Amino acid sequence: MRLLLVEDDEILGEGLSAGLKMEGYAVDWFTNGKLAEEALKNNLYELIVLDLGLPDMDGMDLLHELRSRKDETPVMVLTARDTINDRVIGLDSGADDFVNKPFDLTEVCARLRALARRSEGRSTPLIVHKDLILDPASHIVTYNDERVDLSQKEFEILSFLMGNIGKVVSRARLEESLYSWDSDIESNTVEVHIHYLRKKLDSGLIRTVRGVGYIIDAEEG
């Protein structure tokens, strides 16, 4: 899942970026609003973590600009502004969550999972499809009641496809979700991960739609 982090504090941003990457997020980290603005115009993100006190603009202006373009990407605001009025203004301006500094990384990750869950239209923490269960919090996958060991990228691809069951997802969209802007991507990377997912799970689970992408078909009825 690709995440945009906008945080000007180098120490905090570095620690947060590292922690989020360990959780499996593909993180693009920017330390000012203008670069973040450009990134948002040229990339698709599943989540945004936004500091308000940026050196070149107020993070709230970036949020306003995002929502004025009808961009509904979930936004978590991280800020030292801790008055009730600040939180009300932030939430009324389009923020989906508001976390005060200092914060605990585990809480931030739990809140990000909740934002992702709501954006996918799920009310439950587990993603379930027939006998396949994926737990985003523990990164555990079970199939037919048996645990399946997946690599981080295999887990992320499966999670993205299970979050979009019944929809065809292009290879380019999967790559955009899996890799940050500074990642090296080999041309057949997604195909290789799909191949191993089919070997470890049901070979018919992920269907290739020639020339379009990949799909996990919805259950009939």
Secondary structure as GFF3:
##gff-version 3
##sequence-region A 1 221
A	DSSP	beta_strand	2	6	.	.	.	ID=ss1
A	DSSP	alpha_helix	10	22	.	.	.	ID=ss2
A	DSSP	beta_strand	26	30	.	.	.	ID=ss3
A	DSSP	alpha_helix	33	42	.	.	.	ID=ss4
A	DSSP	beta_strand	47	51	.	.	.	ID=ss5
A	DSSP	alpha_helix	59	68	.	.	.	ID=ss6
A	DSSP	beta_strand	75	79	.	.	.	ID=ss7
A	DSSP	alpha_helix	84	92	.	.	.	ID=ss8
A	DSSP	beta_strand	97	100	.	.	.	ID=ss9
A	DSSP	alpha_helix	105	119	.	.	.	ID=ss10
A	DSSP	beta_strand	127	129	.	.	.	ID=ss11
A	DSSP	beta_strand	132	135	.	.	.	ID=ss12
A	DSSP	beta_strand	140	143	.	.	.	ID=ss13
A	DSSP	beta_strand	146	148	.	.	.	ID=ss14
A	DSSP	alpha_helix	152	162	.	.	.	ID=ss15
A	DSSP	alpha_helix	171	178	.	.	.	ID=ss16
A	DSSP	alpha_helix	189	200	.	.	.	ID=ss17
A	DSSP	beta_strand	207	209	.	.	.	ID=ss18
A	DSSP	beta_strand	213	215	.	.	.	ID=ss19
###
